[in-house]
Amino acid sequence: ERTTVTVTIGEGGDDDTRGAAIASNYVMDSGIHYAEFSIIYGQPKIGIVRPMPNLDLTRFVGRRRISFFDHQLHGDFLAARTDEWGVGNVHVCHYVSSSGRMFWTNWEGDEAMEPWVGMQDCKPGDTIGMMLNLDRGTVTVFKNDRRLGVMKSELSGSYCWQVEVEEHDIVGISIESGGARNSLDAIVIDVLRNPNIPLEGMHINDIVGQASQEGFSEVVIRSAMTNLLNEGRIYSTV
């Protein structure tokens, strides 16, 4: 699935800008999922949000700016709650591209913008990958195929991919049907890019050991490495 989202500036200057919050209809409630966000222009915010199939969109007609973090709308979002949300306390979590920080809320007064280990900002031309692992309750961020780190943990329940854009922001969204495979490919490649690897390379057991920390089994990791070898994306000296 490939979608390009663009929002144009509203008339009237800086105090009259338009903004939009867009959520995918691809619902994730278990397993490992992966999406890539190509930053084409501007500084969008990207991440996950609760699915809200019962949200009354007519209530937002005429609004020039919509955000999942708009306190005036939190009641509307909570009214669309479904049993699939579960008991988790994080209803929105996104990556702020201008700073790299993580911003989350439960729409009931608890919210925070926080740093995280490995945090980096991004600019137009960069691609941000996100791996949502609902078996472990984590979302991991990649930048240009390099793993940055776990942005948020203790996630549970169902989520959709989401993006918030403002004046002139353009972001391409690629949701991969083979999410686990694509995220594992990125992890293996990132392990092999480690500048501290000896000249003779890494033993396959070391690669498996590092990649398994993300929750993948040895069988799955070895299969991914075989595919990467066959595709010419990594090389073996054996």
Disulfide bonds with the S-S distance in Angstrom:
none
